[in-house]
Structures are given as C-alpha cells and as structure tokens.
C-alpha cells in the first residue's frame, strides 16, 4: 500500500554508498551526507507515489 511504502521511506535506516569506489557496500556514507540522503529519499517517495497512481489508473 502507499501508506506502507511511505512509512518505509520515512524510516531512518537509509544507506548511501559510492558504488564506483565501494562495490561491496562496506562504507555507508549516509551520516556524512544527510542532505543527499534526504533528497534521494524524497525522490524515491515521489516515484512510489507516481507508480502507485499509474498502477491504480488501469484497475477496474
């Protein structure tokens, strides 16, 4: 549901990795770049909302 997705988006357990330099995801950069994480989480929330609307648009 949209509510469940929103709750998971708002959770404080986001991670951020520089995959070019850290392919094994060993160095979480989220605490060093909280604004970047916040921006990316907001973008994710917009996508979740958009795709939920698109999925429901064709429902009968």
KEMI-252495 format. One record per residue (C-alpha): x, y, z; residue number from 0; residue in three letters. Coordinates in pm, whole numbers, plus 50000, padded with zeros to 5 digits. Layout:
! KEMI-252495
r u = X v = Y w = Z resi = NUM resn = ALA;
...
! end
This chain:
! KEMI-252495
r u = 50000 v = 50000 w = 50000 resi = 0 resn = UNK;
r u = 50101 v = 50361 w = 49961 resi = 1 resn = UNK;
r u = 50091 v = 50410 w = 50338 resi = 2 resn = UNK;
r u = 50330 v = 50119 w = 50397 resi = 3 resn = UNK;
r u = 50566 v = 50249 w = 50129 resi = 4 resn = UNK;
r u = 50558 v = 50597 w = 50282 resi = 5 resn = UNK;
r u = 50639 v = 50456 w = 50626 resi = 6 resn = UNK;
r u = 50939 v = 50269 w = 50489 resi = 7 resn = UNK;
r u = 51053 v = 50580 w = 50301 resi = 8 resn = UNK;
r u = 51038 v = 50790 w = 50617 resi = 9 resn = UNK;
r u = 51235 v = 50536 w = 50819 resi = 10 resn = UNK;
r u = 51575 v = 50649 w = 50941 resi = 11 resn = UNK;
r u = 51758 v = 50342 w = 50812 resi = 12 resn = UNK;
r u = 51870 v = 50468 w = 50470 resi = 13 resn = UNK;
r u = 52219 v = 50383 w = 50347 resi = 14 resn = UNK;
r u = 52434 v = 50564 w = 50093 resi = 15 resn = UNK;
r u = 52726 v = 50408 w = 49908 resi = 16 resn = UNK;
r u = 52965 v = 50527 w = 49638 resi = 17 resn = UNK;
r u = 52933 v = 50219 w = 49421 resi = 18 resn = UNK;
r u = 53217 v = 50309 w = 49187 resi = 19 resn = UNK;
r u = 53461 v = 50314 w = 49480 resi = 20 resn = UNK;
r u = 53282 v = 50074 w = 49717 resi = 21 resn = UNK;
r u = 53117 v = 49796 w = 49517 resi = 22 resn = UNK;
r u = 53093 v = 49575 w = 49825 resi = 23 resn = UNK;
r u = 52895 v = 49845 w = 50010 resi = 24 resn = UNK;
r u = 53125 v = 49844 w = 50311 resi = 25 resn = UNK;
r u = 53140 v = 50221 w = 50377 resi = 26 resn = UNK;
r u = 52798 v = 50374 w = 50450 resi = 27 resn = UNK;
r u = 52817 v = 50746 w = 50368 resi = 28 resn = UNK;
r u = 52466 v = 50836 w = 50488 resi = 29 resn = UNK;
r u = 52581 v = 51003 w = 50810 resi = 30 resn = UNK;
r u = 52839 v = 51208 w = 50621 resi = 31 resn = UNK;
r u = 52586 v = 51327 w = 50362 resi = 32 resn = UNK;
r u = 52245 v = 51352 w = 50536 resi = 33 resn = UNK;
r u = 52110 v = 51615 w = 50295 resi = 34 resn = UNK;
r u = 52190 v = 51393 w = 49997 resi = 35 resn = UNK;
r u = 52008 v = 51105 w = 50164 resi = 36 resn = UNK;
r u = 51710 v = 51330 w = 50240 resi = 37 resn = UNK;
r u = 51695 v = 51446 w = 49877 resi = 38 resn = UNK;
r u = 51718 v = 51093 w = 49744 resi = 39 resn = UNK;
r u = 51451 v = 50969 w = 49988 resi = 40 resn = UNK;
r u = 51217 v = 51245 w = 49870 resi = 41 resn = UNK;
r u = 51278 v = 51146 w = 49509 resi = 42 resn = UNK;
r u = 51204 v = 50785 w = 49599 resi = 43 resn = UNK;
r u = 50878 v = 50889 w = 49767 resi = 44 resn = UNK;
r u = 50772 v = 51074 w = 49452 resi = 45 resn = UNK;
r u = 50841 v = 50767 w = 49239 resi = 46 resn = UNK;
r u = 50648 v = 50539 w = 49475 resi = 47 resn = UNK;
r u = 50350 v = 50774 w = 49461 resi = 48 resn = UNK;
r u = 50370 v = 50806 w = 49083 resi = 49 resn = UNK;
r u = 50388 v = 50433 w = 49018 resi = 50 resn = UNK;
r u = 50112 v = 50356 w = 49267 resi = 51 resn = UNK;
r u = 49888 v = 50603 w = 49083 resi = 52 resn = UNK;
r u = 49986 v = 50454 w = 48745 resi = 53 resn = UNK;
r u = 49913 v = 50102 w = 48872 resi = 54 resn = UNK;
r u = 49571 v = 50204 w = 49004 resi = 55 resn = UNK;
r u = 49480 v = 50403 w = 48693 resi = 56 resn = UNK;
r u = 49413 v = 50092 w = 48484 resi = 57 resn = UNK;
r u = 49242 v = 49898 w = 48765 resi = 58 resn = UNK;
r u = 48876 v = 49810 w = 48727 resi = 59 resn = UNK;
! end
